[in-house]
Amino acid sequence: MWNEPYLETCCRSALHRLKLSGNDGRPANVPDGPCLRRLNEMGLARSTGADRFTLTGAGDARHRTEILKLPA
């Protein structure tokens, strides 16, 4: 049974870009900023306080299953 909140296409793309950004994260003032804030609210990203977002462990796991389509 699916028990995770649905990610819109734009938020899935933002999650993937966040993964690709590595430890540096993504700035908050990019066009996908609203999605980064949504990912932050869902616990998949975290705000560093320096106007940047980084991936959380939960975000990495979600990227693995939803973007890469690997088993959990």
Secondary structure, 3 states (H helix, E strand, C coil): CCCCCCCCHHHHHHHHHHHHCHHHCEECCCCCHHHHHHHHHCCCEEECCCCEEEECHHHHHHHHHHHCCCCC
